[in-house]
Amino acid sequence: MNEWPQALRDDPAAELELADNLINKADALLRKHRGTESLVQHDDLPILTDVVTDFDDGIPLLEEAVGGNALPAAADPRQMQGQERARLVEHLVQIDTLIAREVETWLTNELPQLLSRELDTLSERLRIETIAHLRATLLPTLSDHIASRLDELDN
């Protein structure tokens, strides 16, 4: 289910860099939407009122993802009638379910691989540090014991 390009999956550093880039863009979009975007300008990021027309064909439209029904024209909940409001709530529940399902699927597919890589790295680092510590602390003590035994044999 992993749709990342194979080159990214083979190179964890490139994959992390791309993921960080996407997270930074999402963070910038949220800041822009909140009106605190004056610190950093990201004019290439749309805000919720922008119409995005240049999207990848592989990415489904939100309407397709939640069943093809468009949201009511008056998207301001204060101006909506009962049925429109219920329909909007239904769409939001569908979107929430879709997002939760995708997050769960991603965690199921990706988290074990990420953990495995990190545990392998930790294991190797711990092995190297243990050997270095052993050489620095235990070997001198063992050498002293061996030297004292050899001295006793010579006497």
N, C-alpha and C positions, 0 to 999 in steps of 0.2 A: 504494500500500500504506500510505500515511500515513493513520492514522485519527484524527489530531488534528482538532478542529473547524476549519472554514475560517477563522473569526475569529482563531484562534491562529496559523494558518499565515500569515495576512496581517500580523500584528503580531509581529515577532520579539521585542520586549521582553516581551510577554505570554507568548509561547511559552517564553522563557528563564525567566521567573518561575515558570511552572507546572512546568517541568522541575526547577528548583532546589527548589521545594516538594516534589516527589515524591522527589528525592534526599535532602532533609533528613528526610523521613518514613522512608525506607528506612534511613538512617543511624541514626535514633532507634530503629527497630525492632531493628537489629543491636546497638546499645548495650544496649537493654533485655534482649535475649536473653543477652548476655554478663554481665549483672548489674551493669553500670556505669551504669545508667540513673538513679542517685540524683542526678546532677547536673541532669538535665532530665527533667521528668515529661511523658509523652505517654500519658495513659490511654486515648486514643482509638485507639491502635495495638495490634493484637493481637500476642500472642507465639505461638510455635509450639504451645502447648498450648490456646490459645483457639479456640473454634469460631466461625467467621465465617459469619453467615447473611445479612447485608445486603450483597450484592455486585451489581454490574451484570450484567444479563442478557447483555450483549455480551462479557463476559469468560468464556472457557471454564474449566471446572473442571480442576484438575490431572489428575483421572482421565480426562477427555475428551481432554486434550492428549496423554497418553501411551498412549492406546489403550483406556481404559475399565476396566482392571484395577486394583482397589484394592490398596493395600499390605497386607501381612500385619498381623493385629491386634497381634502382639508385635513392635513396631518397634525393640526393643532388640536390636542385632546379637549381643550375648552370649547371648541366650536363644533365638535362632533355630536351626532345624535347617538342614541343608544345602540343601534345595530352597527353603526360605523365604529363606535368605540369598542364594542365586543369583537368585531372583526380585526381591529388593530391589536387588541390584546391577544387574540388567537394567533396572529402573525408573529407577535413578539414571543409567544410561548414556543411556536414552531422554530423560530430563529434560535432561541435559547437552547432548545432540545438539539438542534443541528450542531450548534457550537459545542455543547457538552459532549455530544457523540464524537465529534471530530477530535476534540481534546483527549478524550478517553482512548480513542483509536491511536492517536499519535503517541500518547504515553505508553500504551501497550506495545507498540512497534518500536519506538525509538529509545525509551528509557533503559531497557535491558542492555542495549548496545552501548549507550553512553556510560552506564554503570560498569559494564564489563571493561571498557577501555580505561576508565578511571581506576578501577581496582587493579588492573594489570600494571598500570603506571605506578600506583601506590606500592604494590607488591615488589616491583623491581627496585624502586627507590629505597624501600625498607630493607631489602636484601643487601644492597650496596652499602647503605649506612651501617647495617649490622656488622658486615664484614670489616668495614673501616674501623668501627668502634672496637671490635674484637681484636684487631691487629694493634690498635693503640693501647688497649687496656689489658687484655688477657694474655697476649703473646709475651710481653715483657715479664709478667709474673711467672708464666710457665718456663720461660728461659732462665729466670733466676732459680727456680726449683731444680731444673735440670743441671745447671751449673753447680749448684750446691751439692747435688748428688754425685756429680763427677769429681768434685773436690774431695768428698768423703771417700770415694773409691781410691783416689790417688794417695790418701794418707794412710 
